[in-house]
Amino acid sequence: MKNLLLVSFIALGLPTVYAQNVTLNIKLKPIQTLVVNSSQRNVDLEYNSKEDYKNGVSKTNADHLNIYSTGGFQVNVKSATAAMVNGTKKIDADGIQLTASAGSDAVAGATYLSNVKLSTSESLLVSSTAGGVDKKISVAYKGAGGDAYLNNYIATQNPTIYSTELTYTMISQ
């Protein structure tokens, strides 16, 4: 009976099965995007009173930065110049301090730094071990007090404006 069964399989011409393996890889690369809120591209610190010159002024931009990151990241900030110049007068950029905080859709587990002085070198503002999609970071800008800018007003310019460009960068960690 065994011989008859073996002969039956050979006679029926059943196909020979060949197997091949495929390796499937998922390759994840870091993706980071950082977008400044388009309605907050200009930040004005206005000194309008005696108290403003004495105490300094600040402006908080809620949801100033929008980030997307596939993993942990750092957000840094730097000033294009060490001093903001208007004619022969200058204001040192390091008199401006930034403070980061959670926005309306916060980054889980983020560390937000405060009183970060502007510099021409990148300064850490936010650090996170986790990523996120469309997360928001608020940034407060504070100008110097203590009458630091008292003699920087130019009578022929009302208002007298000192400017610098800030660059925010985001890197994976």
Secondary structure as GFF3:
##gff-version 3
##sequence-region A 1 173
A	DSSP	alpha_helix	2	12	.	.	.	ID=ss1
A	DSSP	beta_strand	32	36	.	.	.	ID=ss2
A	DSSP	three_ten_helix	38	40	.	.	.	ID=ss3
A	DSSP	alpha_helix	50	55	.	.	.	ID=ss4
A	DSSP	beta_strand	58	69	.	.	.	ID=ss5
A	DSSP	beta_strand	73	79	.	.	.	ID=ss6
A	DSSP	beta_strand	83	86	.	.	.	ID=ss7
A	DSSP	beta_strand	89	92	.	.	.	ID=ss8
A	DSSP	three_ten_helix	93	95	.	.	.	ID=ss9
A	DSSP	beta_strand	97	102	.	.	.	ID=ss10
A	DSSP	beta_strand	111	112	.	.	.	ID=ss11
A	DSSP	beta_strand	116	117	.	.	.	ID=ss12
A	DSSP	beta_strand	123	128	.	.	.	ID=ss13
A	DSSP	beta_strand	132	142	.	.	.	ID=ss14
A	DSSP	three_ten_helix	150	152	.	.	.	ID=ss15
A	DSSP	beta_strand	166	172	.	.	.	ID=ss16
###
